[in-house]
Amino acid sequence: MCVWGNNDYKLLIAAQADGQGVVDVFNDANGEDNQADSWQNRSNDYKGCLYDGRNGTGALLTMGIASRDDNMSVFDSDKTSSMRTNKGC
């Protein structure tokens, strides 16, 4: 499962294999997160989840099996802080 910092799958900021628990992958060198604008789940077995809080808190968005979004809604965009790739939200 991959997450990009810009629309249209530009500026890759996270790439995690499916089946993993919560990871805080969105913190940059300055401790800033909340940068996700597009995502893709290529797994045929697992849903993923993007969280608006660190350590898997505050469920935000389920990444359905074999799905993608090249332009996240303004209500979800730039809010992601952590992700999980072993089940949905």
KOLLOZA-55514 format. One record per atom (N, C-alpha, C): residue number from 1; atom name; x negated, y, z. Coordinates in nm, 2 decimals, padded with zeros to 4 digits, m for minus. Atoms other than C-alpha are relative to their C-alpha. Example, Ala and Ser with C-alpha at 12.3 -4.5 7.8 and 13.67 -1.06 7.14 Angstrom:
2
<pt><num>1</num><atome>N</atome><x>m00.09</x><y>m00.12</y><z>00.00</z></pt>
<pt><num>1</num><atome>CA</atome><x>m01.23</x><y>m00.45</y><z>00.78</z></pt>
<pt><num>1</num><atome>C</atome><x>m00.09</x><y>00.12</y><z>00.00</z></pt>
<pt><num>2</num><atome>N</atome><x>00.09</x><y>m00.11</y><z>00.00</z></pt>
<pt><num>2</num><atome>CA</atome><x>m01.37</x><y>m00.11</y><z>00.71</z></pt>
<pt><num>2</num><atome>C</atome><x>00.08</x><y>00.11</y><z>00.08</z></pt>
end
This chain:
89
<pt><num>1</num><atome>N</atome><x>m00.08</x><y>m00.12</y><z>00.00</z></pt>
<pt><num>1</num><atome>CA</atome><x>00.00</x><y>00.00</y><z>00.00</z></pt>
<pt><num>1</num><atome>C</atome><x>m00.09</x><y>00.12</y><z>00.00</z></pt>
<pt><num>2</num><atome>N</atome><x>00.09</x><y>m00.12</y><z>00.01</z></pt>
<pt><num>2</num><atome>CA</atome><x>m00.14</x><y>00.34</y><z>m00.10</z></pt>
<pt><num>2</num><atome>C</atome><x>00.09</x><y>00.12</y><z>00.02</z></pt>
<pt><num>3</num><atome>N</atome><x>m00.06</x><y>m00.13</y><z>m00.02</z></pt>
<pt><num>3</num><atome>CA</atome><x>m00.06</x><y>00.69</y><z>m00.01</z></pt>
<pt><num>3</num><atome>C</atome><x>m00.09</x><y>00.11</y><z>m00.05</z></pt>
<pt><num>4</num><atome>N</atome><x>00.08</x><y>m00.11</y><z>00.06</z></pt>
<pt><num>4</num><atome>CA</atome><x>m00.17</x><y>01.01</y><z>m00.19</z></pt>
<pt><num>4</num><atome>C</atome><x>00.04</x><y>00.13</y><z>00.06</z></pt>
<pt><num>5</num><atome>N</atome><x>m00.02</x><y>m00.13</y><z>m00.06</z></pt>
<pt><num>5</num><atome>CA</atome><x>m00.20</x><y>01.36</y><z>m00.07</z></pt>
<pt><num>5</num><atome>C</atome><x>00.07</x><y>00.10</y><z>m00.09</z></pt>
<pt><num>6</num><atome>N</atome><x>m00.07</x><y>m00.08</y><z>00.09</z></pt>
<pt><num>6</num><atome>CA</atome><x>m00.04</x><y>01.51</y><z>m00.38</z></pt>
<pt><num>6</num><atome>C</atome><x>00.10</x><y>m00.08</y><z>m00.08</z></pt>
<pt><num>7</num><atome>N</atome><x>m00.10</x><y>00.07</y><z>00.08</z></pt>
<pt><num>7</num><atome>CA</atome><x>00.25</x><y>01.43</y><z>m00.60</z></pt>
<pt><num>7</num><atome>C</atome><x>m00.07</x><y>m00.07</y><z>m00.12</z></pt>
<pt><num>8</num><atome>N</atome><x>00.05</x><y>00.07</y><z>00.12</z></pt>
<pt><num>8</num><atome>CA</atome><x>00.21</x><y>01.20</y><z>m00.90</z></pt>
<pt><num>8</num><atome>C</atome><x>m00.13</x><y>m00.09</y><z>00.02</z></pt>
<pt><num>9</num><atome>N</atome><x>00.11</x><y>00.09</y><z>m00.04</z></pt>
<pt><num>9</num><atome>CA</atome><x>m00.04</x><y>00.97</y><z>m00.72</z></pt>
<pt><num>9</num><atome>C</atome><x>m00.14</x><y>00.06</y><z>m00.02</z></pt>
<pt><num>10</num><atome>N</atome><x>00.13</x><y>m00.07</y><z>00.01</z></pt>
<pt><num>10</num><atome>CA</atome><x>m00.32</x><y>01.22</y><z>m00.70</z></pt>
<pt><num>10</num><atome>C</atome><x>m00.06</x><y>00.02</y><z>00.14</z></pt>
<pt><num>11</num><atome>N</atome><x>00.07</x><y>m00.02</y><z>m00.13</z></pt>
<pt><num>11</num><atome>CA</atome><x>m00.58</x><y>01.25</y><z>m00.41</z></pt>
<pt><num>11</num><atome>C</atome><x>00.04</x><y>m00.11</y><z>00.10</z></pt>
<pt><num>12</num><atome>N</atome><x>m00.03</x><y>00.12</y><z>m00.08</z></pt>
<pt><num>12</num><atome>CA</atome><x>m00.57</x><y>00.90</y><z>m00.26</z></pt>
<pt><num>12</num><atome>C</atome><x>m00.06</x><y>00.03</y><z>00.14</z></pt>
<pt><num>13</num><atome>N</atome><x>00.04</x><y>m00.02</y><z>m00.14</z></pt>
<pt><num>13</num><atome>CA</atome><x>m00.58</x><y>00.93</y><z>00.12</z></pt>
<pt><num>13</num><atome>C</atome><x>00.01</x><y>m00.12</y><z>00.09</z></pt>
<pt><num>14</num><atome>N</atome><x>m00.01</x><y>00.12</y><z>m00.07</z></pt>
<pt><num>14</num><atome>CA</atome><x>m00.49</x><y>00.58</y><z>00.23</z></pt>
<pt><num>14</num><atome>C</atome><x>00.03</x><y>m00.12</y><z>m00.09</z></pt>
<pt><num>15</num><atome>N</atome><x>m00.03</x><y>00.12</y><z>00.07</z></pt>
<pt><num>15</num><atome>CA</atome><x>m00.51</x><y>00.23</y><z>00.09</z></pt>
<pt><num>15</num><atome>C</atome><x>m00.02</x><y>m00.12</y><z>00.10</z></pt>
<pt><num>16</num><atome>N</atome><x>00.00</x><y>00.11</y><z>m00.10</z></pt>
<pt><num>16</num><atome>CA</atome><x>m00.42</x><y>m00.06</y><z>00.32</z></pt>
<pt><num>16</num><atome>C</atome><x>00.06</x><y>m00.13</y><z>m00.06</z></pt>
<pt><num>17</num><atome>N</atome><x>m00.05</x><y>00.13</y><z>00.04</z></pt>
<pt><num>17</num><atome>CA</atome><x>m00.37</x><y>m00.43</y><z>00.25</z></pt>
<pt><num>17</num><atome>C</atome><x>00.13</x><y>m00.02</y><z>00.07</z></pt>
<pt><num>18</num><atome>N</atome><x>m00.13</x><y>00.03</y><z>m00.06</z></pt>
<pt><num>18</num><atome>CA</atome><x>m00.02</x><y>m00.56</y><z>00.32</z></pt>
<pt><num>18</num><atome>C</atome><x>m00.03</x><y>m00.10</y><z>00.12</z></pt>
<pt><num>19</num><atome>N</atome><x>00.01</x><y>00.09</y><z>m00.12</z></pt>
<pt><num>19</num><atome>CA</atome><x>00.04</x><y>m00.75</y><z>00.65</z></pt>
<pt><num>19</num><atome>C</atome><x>m00.08</x><y>00.06</y><z>00.11</z></pt>
<pt><num>20</num><atome>N</atome><x>00.08</x><y>m00.07</y><z>m00.12</z></pt>
<pt><num>20</num><atome>CA</atome><x>m00.15</x><y>m00.50</y><z>00.88</z></pt>
<pt><num>20</num><atome>C</atome><x>00.10</x><y>00.07</y><z>00.09</z></pt>
<pt><num>21</num><atome>N</atome><x>m00.07</x><y>m00.08</y><z>m00.10</z></pt>
<pt><num>21</num><atome>CA</atome><x>m00.02</x><y>m00.34</y><z>01.19</z></pt>
<pt><num>21</num><atome>C</atome><x>m00.02</x><y>00.14</y><z>m00.01</z></pt>
<pt><num>22</num><atome>N</atome><x>00.01</x><y>m00.15</y><z>00.01</z></pt>
<pt><num>22</num><atome>CA</atome><x>m00.02</x><y>00.03</y><z>01.27</z></pt>
<pt><num>22</num><atome>C</atome><x>m00.14</x><y>00.04</y><z>m00.01</z></pt>
<pt><num>23</num><atome>N</atome><x>00.13</x><y>m00.07</y><z>00.01</z></pt>
<pt><num>23</num><atome>CA</atome><x>m00.32</x><y>00.23</y><z>01.16</z></pt>
<pt><num>23</num><atome>C</atome><x>00.02</x><y>00.15</y><z>m00.02</z></pt>
<pt><num>24</num><atome>N</atome><x>m00.01</x><y>m00.15</y><z>00.01</z></pt>
<pt><num>24</num><atome>CA</atome><x>m00.38</x><y>00.60</y><z>01.19</z></pt>
<pt><num>24</num><atome>C</atome><x>m00.11</x><y>00.03</y><z>m00.11</z></pt>
<pt><num>25</num><atome>N</atome><x>00.10</x><y>m00.01</y><z>00.11</z></pt>
<pt><num>25</num><atome>CA</atome><x>m00.54</x><y>00.65</y><z>00.85</z></pt>
<pt><num>25</num><atome>C</atome><x>00.01</x><y>00.15</y><z>m00.06</z></pt>
<pt><num>26</num><atome>N</atome><x>m00.02</x><y>m00.13</y><z>00.06</z></pt>
<pt><num>26</num><atome>CA</atome><x>m00.43</x><y>01.01</y><z>00.78</z></pt>
<pt><num>26</num><atome>C</atome><x>m00.08</x><y>00.12</y><z>00.06</z></pt>
<pt><num>27</num><atome>N</atome><x>00.07</x><y>m00.11</y><z>m00.07</z></pt>
<pt><num>27</num><atome>CA</atome><x>m00.66</x><y>01.21</y><z>01.01</z></pt>
<pt><num>27</num><atome>C</atome><x>m00.13</x><y>00.02</y><z>m00.08</z></pt>
<pt><num>28</num><atome>N</atome><x>00.12</x><y>m00.03</y><z>00.07</z></pt>
<pt><num>28</num><atome>CA</atome><x>m00.93</x><y>01.39</y><z>00.82</z></pt>
<pt><num>28</num><atome>C</atome><x>m00.11</x><y>00.04</y><z>00.10</z></pt>
<pt><num>29</num><atome>N</atome><x>00.11</x><y>m00.04</y><z>m00.09</z></pt>
<pt><num>29</num><atome>CA</atome><x>m01.26</x><y>01.52</y><z>00.96</z></pt>
<pt><num>29</num><atome>C</atome><x>00.03</x><y>00.11</y><z>00.09</z></pt>
<pt><num>30</num><atome>N</atome><x>m00.05</x><y>m00.10</y><z>m00.09</z></pt>
<pt><num>30</num><atome>CA</atome><x>m01.08</x><y>01.81</y><z>01.11</z></pt>
<pt><num>30</num><atome>C</atome><x>00.11</x><y>m00.04</y><z>00.09</z></pt>
<pt><num>31</num><atome>N</atome><x>m00.10</x><y>00.05</y><z>m00.09</z></pt>
<pt><num>31</num><atome>CA</atome><x>m00.83</x><y>01.60</y><z>01.29</z></pt>
<pt><num>31</num><atome>C</atome><x>00.14</x><y>00.03</y><z>m00.06</z></pt>
<pt><num>32</num><atome>N</atome><x>m00.13</x><y>m00.04</y><z>00.06</z></pt>
<pt><num>32</num><atome>CA</atome><x>m00.55</x><y>01.71</y><z>01.05</z></pt>
<pt><num>32</num><atome>C</atome><x>00.06</x><y>m00.12</y><z>m00.07</z></pt>
<pt><num>33</num><atome>N</atome><x>m00.07</x><y>00.11</y><z>00.07</z></pt>
<pt><num>33</num><atome>CA</atome><x>m00.29</x><y>01.47</y><z>00.92</z></pt>
<pt><num>33</num><atome>C</atome><x>00.12</x><y>00.07</y><z>m00.08</z></pt>
<pt><num>34</num><atome>N</atome><x>m00.12</x><y>m00.06</y><z>00.07</z></pt>
<pt><num>34</num><atome>CA</atome><x>00.05</x><y>01.52</y><z>00.76</z></pt>
<pt><num>34</num><atome>C</atome><x>m00.02</x><y>00.04</y><z>m00.14</z></pt>
<pt><num>35</num><atome>N</atome><x>00.04</x><y>m00.04</y><z>00.14</z></pt>
<pt><num>35</num><atome>CA</atome><x>m00.07</x><y>01.52</y><z>00.40</z></pt>
<pt><num>35</num><atome>C</atome><x>00.06</x><y>m00.09</y><z>m00.11</z></pt>
<pt><num>36</num><atome>N</atome><x>m00.05</x><y>00.09</y><z>00.10</z></pt>
<pt><num>36</num><atome>CA</atome><x>00.13</x><y>01.25</y><z>00.22</z></pt>
<pt><num>36</num><atome>C</atome><x>00.11</x><y>00.06</y><z>m00.09</z></pt>
<pt><num>37</num><atome>N</atome><x>m00.10</x><y>m00.05</y><z>00.10</z></pt>
<pt><num>37</num><atome>CA</atome><x>00.32</x><y>01.34</y><z>m00.10</z></pt>
<pt><num>37</num><atome>C</atome><x>00.05</x><y>m00.10</y><z>m00.10</z></pt>
<pt><num>38</num><atome>N</atome><x>m00.04</x><y>00.11</y><z>00.08</z></pt>
<pt><num>38</num><atome>CA</atome><x>00.34</x><y>01.01</y><z>m00.29</z></pt>
<pt><num>38</num><atome>C</atome><x>m00.05</x><y>m00.13</y><z>00.05</z></pt>
<pt><num>39</num><atome>N</atome><x>00.04</x><y>00.13</y><z>m00.05</z></pt>
<pt><num>39</num><atome>CA</atome><x>00.32</x><y>00.64</y><z>m00.22</z></pt>
<pt><num>39</num><atome>C</atome><x>00.04</x><y>m00.11</y><z>m00.09</z></pt>
<pt><num>40</num><atome>N</atome><x>m00.03</x><y>00.11</y><z>00.08</z></pt>
<pt><num>40</num><atome>CA</atome><x>00.32</x><y>00.30</y><z>m00.37</z></pt>
<pt><num>40</num><atome>C</atome><x>m00.02</x><y>m00.13</y><z>00.08</z></pt>
<pt><num>41</num><atome>N</atome><x>00.01</x><y>00.13</y><z>m00.07</z></pt>
<pt><num>41</num><atome>CA</atome><x>00.39</x><y>m00.05</y><z>m00.22</z></pt>
<pt><num>41</num><atome>C</atome><x>00.00</x><y>m00.11</y><z>m00.11</z></pt>
<pt><num>42</num><atome>N</atome><x>00.01</x><y>00.10</y><z>00.10</z></pt>
<pt><num>42</num><atome>CA</atome><x>00.27</x><y>m00.32</y><z>m00.46</z></pt>
<pt><num>42</num><atome>C</atome><x>00.02</x><y>m00.14</y><z>00.06</z></pt>
<pt><num>43</num><atome>N</atome><x>m00.03</x><y>00.13</y><z>m00.07</z></pt>
<pt><num>43</num><atome>CA</atome><x>00.35</x><y>m00.60</y><z>m00.21</z></pt>
<pt><num>43</num><atome>C</atome><x>00.13</x><y>m00.06</y><z>m00.04</z></pt>
<pt><num>44</num><atome>N</atome><x>m00.13</x><y>00.07</y><z>00.02</z></pt>
<pt><num>44</num><atome>CA</atome><x>00.61</x><y>m00.86</y><z>m00.30</z></pt>
<pt><num>44</num><atome>C</atome><x>00.05</x><y>m00.07</y><z>00.12</z></pt>
<pt><num>45</num><atome>N</atome><x>m00.03</x><y>00.07</y><z>m00.13</z></pt>
<pt><num>45</num><atome>CA</atome><x>00.62</x><y>m00.98</y><z>00.06</z></pt>
<pt><num>45</num><atome>C</atome><x>00.04</x><y>00.09</y><z>00.12</z></pt>
<pt><num>46</num><atome>N</atome><x>m00.01</x><y>m00.08</y><z>m00.12</z></pt>
<pt><num>46</num><atome>CA</atome><x>00.61</x><y>m00.69</y><z>00.30</z></pt>
<pt><num>46</num><atome>C</atome><x>00.06</x><y>00.14</y><z>m00.04</z></pt>
<pt><num>47</num><atome>N</atome><x>m00.04</x><y>m00.14</y><z>00.00</z></pt>
<pt><num>47</num><atome>CA</atome><x>00.79</x><y>m00.36</y><z>00.35</z></pt>
<pt><num>47</num><atome>C</atome><x>m00.11</x><y>00.08</y><z>00.08</z></pt>
<pt><num>48</num><atome>N</atome><x>00.09</x><y>m00.09</y><z>m00.08</z></pt>
<pt><num>48</num><atome>CA</atome><x>00.57</x><y>m00.07</y><z>00.49</z></pt>
<pt><num>48</num><atome>C</atome><x>00.08</x><y>00.11</y><z>00.06</z></pt>
<pt><num>49</num><atome>N</atome><x>m00.07</x><y>m00.11</y><z>m00.07</z></pt>
<pt><num>49</num><atome>CA</atome><x>00.65</x><y>00.22</y><z>00.71</z></pt>
<pt><num>49</num><atome>C</atome><x>m00.10</x><y>00.11</y><z>00.01</z></pt>
<pt><num>50</num><atome>N</atome><x>00.08</x><y>m00.12</y><z>m00.03</z></pt>
<pt><num>50</num><atome>CA</atome><x>00.51</x><y>00.57</y><z>00.72</z></pt>
<pt><num>50</num><atome>C</atome><x>00.06</x><y>00.07</y><z>00.12</z></pt>
<pt><num>51</num><atome>N</atome><x>m00.05</x><y>m00.06</y><z>m00.12</z></pt>
<pt><num>51</num><atome>CA</atome><x>00.54</x><y>00.74</y><z>01.06</z></pt>
<pt><num>51</num><atome>C</atome><x>m00.04</x><y>00.15</y><z>00.01</z></pt>
<pt><num>52</num><atome>N</atome><x>00.03</x><y>m00.14</y><z>m00.01</z></pt>
<pt><num>52</num><atome>CA</atome><x>00.56</x><y>01.11</y><z>01.14</z></pt>
<pt><num>52</num><atome>C</atome><x>m00.09</x><y>00.02</y><z>00.13</z></pt>
<pt><num>53</num><atome>N</atome><x>00.08</x><y>m00.01</y><z>m00.12</z></pt>
<pt><num>53</num><atome>CA</atome><x>00.37</x><y>01.04</y><z>01.47</z></pt>
<pt><num>53</num><atome>C</atome><x>m00.12</x><y>m00.09</y><z>m00.01</z></pt>
<pt><num>54</num><atome>N</atome><x>00.12</x><y>00.09</y><z>m00.01</z></pt>
<pt><num>54</num><atome>CA</atome><x>00.03</x><y>00.89</y><z>01.55</z></pt>
<pt><num>54</num><atome>C</atome><x>00.03</x><y>m00.13</y><z>00.07</z></pt>
<pt><num>55</num><atome>N</atome><x>m00.01</x><y>00.13</y><z>m00.07</z></pt>
<pt><num>55</num><atome>CA</atome><x>00.00</x><y>00.53</y><z>01.66</z></pt>
<pt><num>55</num><atome>C</atome><x>00.14</x><y>m00.06</y><z>m00.02</z></pt>
<pt><num>56</num><atome>N</atome><x>m00.12</x><y>00.06</y><z>00.04</z></pt>
<pt><num>56</num><atome>CA</atome><x>00.32</x><y>00.43</y><z>01.48</z></pt>
<pt><num>56</num><atome>C</atome><x>00.12</x><y>00.05</y><z>00.08</z></pt>
<pt><num>57</num><atome>N</atome><x>m00.11</x><y>m00.06</y><z>m00.08</z></pt>
<pt><num>57</num><atome>CA</atome><x>00.56</x><y>00.66</y><z>01.67</z></pt>
<pt><num>57</num><atome>C</atome><x>00.08</x><y>00.09</y><z>m00.10</z></pt>
<pt><num>58</num><atome>N</atome><x>m00.09</x><y>m00.09</y><z>00.08</z></pt>
<pt><num>58</num><atome>CA</atome><x>00.86</x><y>00.84</y><z>01.52</z></pt>
<pt><num>58</num><atome>C</atome><x>00.01</x><y>m00.05</y><z>m00.15</z></pt>
<pt><num>59</num><atome>N</atome><x>m00.01</x><y>00.05</y><z>00.13</z></pt>
<pt><num>59</num><atome>CA</atome><x>00.96</x><y>00.63</y><z>01.22</z></pt>
<pt><num>59</num><atome>C</atome><x>00.05</x><y>00.10</y><z>m00.10</z></pt>
<pt><num>60</num><atome>N</atome><x>m00.03</x><y>m00.10</y><z>00.10</z></pt>
<pt><num>60</num><atome>CA</atome><x>00.98</x><y>00.83</y><z>00.90</z></pt>
<pt><num>60</num><atome>C</atome><x>00.06</x><y>m00.06</y><z>m00.12</z></pt>
<pt><num>61</num><atome>N</atome><x>m00.04</x><y>00.05</y><z>00.14</z></pt>
<pt><num>61</num><atome>CA</atome><x>01.01</x><y>00.63</y><z>00.58</z></pt>
<pt><num>61</num><atome>C</atome><x>m00.04</x><y>m00.14</y><z>m00.02</z></pt>
<pt><num>62</num><atome>N</atome><x>00.03</x><y>00.14</y><z>00.03</z></pt>
<pt><num>62</num><atome>CA</atome><x>01.03</x><y>00.27</y><z>00.48</z></pt>
<pt><num>62</num><atome>C</atome><x>m00.04</x><y>m00.01</y><z>m00.15</z></pt>
<pt><num>63</num><atome>N</atome><x>00.04</x><y>00.03</y><z>00.14</z></pt>
<pt><num>63</num><atome>CA</atome><x>00.83</x><y>00.17</y><z>00.17</z></pt>
<pt><num>63</num><atome>C</atome><x>00.05</x><y>m00.14</y><z>m00.03</z></pt>
<pt><num>64</num><atome>N</atome><x>m00.06</x><y>00.13</y><z>00.04</z></pt>
<pt><num>64</num><atome>CA</atome><x>01.04</x><y>m00.10</y><z>00.02</z></pt>
<pt><num>64</num><atome>C</atome><x>m00.09</x><y>m00.09</y><z>m00.08</z></pt>
<pt><num>65</num><atome>N</atome><x>00.08</x><y>00.10</y><z>00.07</z></pt>
<pt><num>65</num><atome>CA</atome><x>00.90</x><y>m00.42</y><z>m00.13</z></pt>
<pt><num>65</num><atome>C</atome><x>m00.01</x><y>00.05</y><z>m00.15</z></pt>
<pt><num>66</num><atome>N</atome><x>00.02</x><y>m00.03</y><z>00.14</z></pt>
<pt><num>66</num><atome>CA</atome><x>00.75</x><y>m00.35</y><z>m00.48</z></pt>
<pt><num>66</num><atome>C</atome><x>00.06</x><y>00.13</y><z>m00.04</z></pt>
<pt><num>67</num><atome>N</atome><x>m00.06</x><y>m00.13</y><z>00.04</z></pt>
<pt><num>67</num><atome>CA</atome><x>00.85</x><y>00.02</y><z>m00.48</z></pt>
<pt><num>67</num><atome>C</atome><x>m00.10</x><y>00.11</y><z>00.01</z></pt>
<pt><num>68</num><atome>N</atome><x>00.09</x><y>m00.11</y><z>00.01</z></pt>
<pt><num>68</num><atome>CA</atome><x>00.70</x><y>00.36</y><z>m00.52</z></pt>
<pt><num>68</num><atome>C</atome><x>00.08</x><y>00.13</y><z>00.00</z></pt>
<pt><num>69</num><atome>N</atome><x>m00.06</x><y>m00.13</y><z>00.00</z></pt>
<pt><num>69</num><atome>CA</atome><x>00.77</x><y>00.73</y><z>m00.49</z></pt>
<pt><num>69</num><atome>C</atome><x>m00.11</x><y>00.10</y><z>m00.04</z></pt>
<pt><num>70</num><atome>N</atome><x>00.10</x><y>m00.09</y><z>00.05</z></pt>
<pt><num>70</num><atome>CA</atome><x>00.57</x><y>00.98</y><z>m00.70</z></pt>
<pt><num>70</num><atome>C</atome><x>00.02</x><y>00.14</y><z>00.05</z></pt>
<pt><num>71</num><atome>N</atome><x>m00.02</x><y>m00.14</y><z>m00.05</z></pt>
<pt><num>71</num><atome>CA</atome><x>00.72</x><y>01.29</y><z>m00.53</z></pt>
<pt><num>71</num><atome>C</atome><x>00.10</x><y>m00.01</y><z>00.12</z></pt>
<pt><num>72</num><atome>N</atome><x>m00.08</x><y>00.02</y><z>m00.12</z></pt>
<pt><num>72</num><atome>CA</atome><x>00.84</x><y>01.25</y><z>m00.17</z></pt>
<pt><num>72</num><atome>C</atome><x>00.09</x><y>00.12</y><z>00.02</z></pt>
<pt><num>73</num><atome>N</atome><x>m00.09</x><y>m00.10</y><z>m00.04</z></pt>
<pt><num>73</num><atome>CA</atome><x>01.14</x><y>01.45</y><z>m00.06</z></pt>
<pt><num>73</num><atome>C</atome><x>m00.06</x><y>00.11</y><z>00.08</z></pt>
<pt><num>74</num><atome>N</atome><x>00.05</x><y>m00.11</y><z>m00.08</z></pt>
<pt><num>74</num><atome>CA</atome><x>01.07</x><y>01.79</y><z>00.09</z></pt>
<pt><num>74</num><atome>C</atome><x>00.02</x><y>m00.03</y><z>00.15</z></pt>
<pt><num>75</num><atome>N</atome><x>m00.03</x><y>00.03</y><z>m00.14</z></pt>
<pt><num>75</num><atome>CA</atome><x>01.22</x><y>01.65</y><z>00.41</z></pt>
<pt><num>75</num><atome>C</atome><x>m00.10</x><y>m00.10</y><z>00.06</z></pt>
<pt><num>76</num><atome>N</atome><x>00.10</x><y>00.10</y><z>m00.04</z></pt>
<pt><num>76</num><atome>CA</atome><x>00.95</x><y>01.37</y><z>00.42</z></pt>
<pt><num>76</num><atome>C</atome><x>m00.14</x><y>00.04</y><z>m00.03</z></pt>
<pt><num>77</num><atome>N</atome><x>00.13</x><y>m00.04</y><z>00.05</z></pt>
<pt><num>77</num><atome>CA</atome><x>00.66</x><y>01.53</y><z>00.24</z></pt>
<pt><num>77</num><atome>C</atome><x>m00.09</x><y>00.07</y><z>00.11</z></pt>
<pt><num>78</num><atome>N</atome><x>00.09</x><y>m00.07</y><z>m00.09</z></pt>
<pt><num>78</num><atome>CA</atome><x>00.35</x><y>01.63</y><z>00.44</z></pt>
<pt><num>78</num><atome>C</atome><x>00.03</x><y>m00.02</y><z>00.15</z></pt>
<pt><num>79</num><atome>N</atome><x>m00.03</x><y>00.03</y><z>m00.15</z></pt>
<pt><num>79</num><atome>CA</atome><x>00.47</x><y>01.47</y><z>00.77</z></pt>
<pt><num>79</num><atome>C</atome><x>m00.07</x><y>m00.13</y><z>00.05</z></pt>
<pt><num>80</num><atome>N</atome><x>00.05</x><y>00.13</y><z>m00.04</z></pt>
<pt><num>80</num><atome>CA</atome><x>00.30</x><y>01.13</y><z>00.77</z></pt>
<pt><num>80</num><atome>C</atome><x>m00.13</x><y>00.01</y><z>00.08</z></pt>
<pt><num>81</num><atome>N</atome><x>00.12</x><y>00.00</y><z>m00.09</z></pt>
<pt><num>81</num><atome>CA</atome><x>00.05</x><y>01.06</y><z>01.05</z></pt>
<pt><num>81</num><atome>C</atome><x>m00.06</x><y>m00.14</y><z>00.01</z></pt>
<pt><num>82</num><atome>N</atome><x>00.05</x><y>00.13</y><z>m00.01</z></pt>
<pt><num>82</num><atome>CA</atome><x>00.02</x><y>00.68</y><z>01.06</z></pt>
<pt><num>82</num><atome>C</atome><x>00.09</x><y>m00.09</y><z>m00.09</z></pt>
<pt><num>83</num><atome>N</atome><x>m00.08</x><y>00.09</y><z>00.08</z></pt>
<pt><num>83</num><atome>CA</atome><x>00.14</x><y>00.37</y><z>00.87</z></pt>
<pt><num>83</num><atome>C</atome><x>m00.02</x><y>m00.14</y><z>00.05</z></pt>
<pt><num>84</num><atome>N</atome><x>00.00</x><y>00.14</y><z>m00.03</z></pt>
<pt><num>84</num><atome>CA</atome><x>00.22</x><y>00.00</y><z>00.91</z></pt>
<pt><num>84</num><atome>C</atome><x>00.03</x><y>m00.07</y><z>m00.13</z></pt>
<pt><num>85</num><atome>N</atome><x>m00.03</x><y>00.07</y><z>00.12</z></pt>
<pt><num>85</num><atome>CA</atome><x>00.21</x><y>m00.26</y><z>00.63</z></pt>
<pt><num>85</num><atome>C</atome><x>00.05</x><y>m00.14</y><z>00.02</z></pt>
<pt><num>86</num><atome>N</atome><x>m00.04</x><y>00.14</y><z>m00.02</z></pt>
<pt><num>86</num><atome>CA</atome><x>00.35</x><y>m00.57</y><z>00.79</z></pt>
<pt><num>86</num><atome>C</atome><x>00.15</x><y>m00.01</y><z>00.02</z></pt>
<pt><num>87</num><atome>N</atome><x>m00.14</x><y>00.00</y><z>m00.01</z></pt>
<pt><num>87</num><atome>CA</atome><x>00.72</x><y>m00.47</y><z>00.82</z></pt>
<pt><num>87</num><atome>C</atome><x>00.05</x><y>00.14</y><z>m00.02</z></pt>
<pt><num>88</num><atome>N</atome><x>m00.05</x><y>m00.13</y><z>00.02</z></pt>
<pt><num>88</num><atome>CA</atome><x>00.95</x><y>m00.18</y><z>00.76</z></pt>
<pt><num>88</num><atome>C</atome><x>00.01</x><y>00.08</y><z>00.13</z></pt>
<pt><num>89</num><atome>N</atome><x>m00.02</x><y>m00.08</y><z>m00.12</z></pt>
<pt><num>89</num><atome>CA</atome><x>01.05</x><y>00.09</y><z>01.00</z></pt>
<pt><num>89</num><atome>C</atome><x>00.11</x><y>m00.06</y><z>00.10</z></pt>
end
